[in-house]
Amino acid sequence: MNDNWEQCFALVLKNESGFVNNPADPGGATNLGCTKATWEEFVGHEVSIDDIKALTPNDVMPLYKEKYWDRINGDVLPSGIDYAVFDFAINSGLTRAAKTLQSVLGVDEDGEIGPASIDAARKANAGQVASLVCEKRLAFLQNLSTWGTFGKGWGRRVAEVEQTSLSMAA
């Protein structure tokens, strides 16, 4: 078991900073990386744009813990792999991130990071796995129609996540 949750959460917030509502972004109104739709699902009711603007790190922390960190089994994944998969899940979806990790590990790609995935991750070189996850993440992002608009920032983010993951794995 590792204790990277708070560090990984802080790193995500560094990349997901403040409020944005870019018309080119299919996620729409977003604050601290949390889209309006994701927040509405989490709180169980509709919210306004002003509600999204008002979100604080303390507001979104339980969402990120429950919806992403716990679902990827971040507490039991090796250091470095946990962060690479967590950041990927928030940015591009939980199932995609899980299946990418499973593809790298050579286990069944069911989208659920369970005992077989965790066992394979623990036996693997964490730095190599994190790098391969980031490589596949970047390839996925480069194929999106919005790459021309957001690619520079996404590429920087994936590179930063990879470098931090490698440091955590060392």
LINPE-V769946 format. One record per pair of residues at least 4 apart in sequence whose C-alpha atoms are under 6 Angstrom apart, sorted by sequence separation. I is the first residue (numbers start at 1). J is the second residue. If there is no record, write none. Layout:
# LINPE-V769946
i j
I J
I J
This chain:
# LINPE-V769946
i j
4 8
12 16
13 17
30 34
40 44
47 51
55 59
57 61
62 66
63 67
64 68
65 69
66 70
82 86
85 89
88 92
89 93
99 103
102 106
113 117
115 119
147 151
151 155
161 165
30 35
40 45
65 70
69 74
77 82
89 94
102 107
142 147
29 35
40 46
21 28
29 36
102 109
21 29
74 82
89 97
20 29
88 97
20 30
99 109
19 30
19 31
85 97
99 111
18 31
98 111
18 32
17 32
16 32
95 111
16 33
13 32
131 162
101 133
19 53
127 166
72 113
127 169
126 169
81 126
84 130
81 130
2 75
1 75
1 76
8 83
80 165
80 168
79 168
80 169
79 169
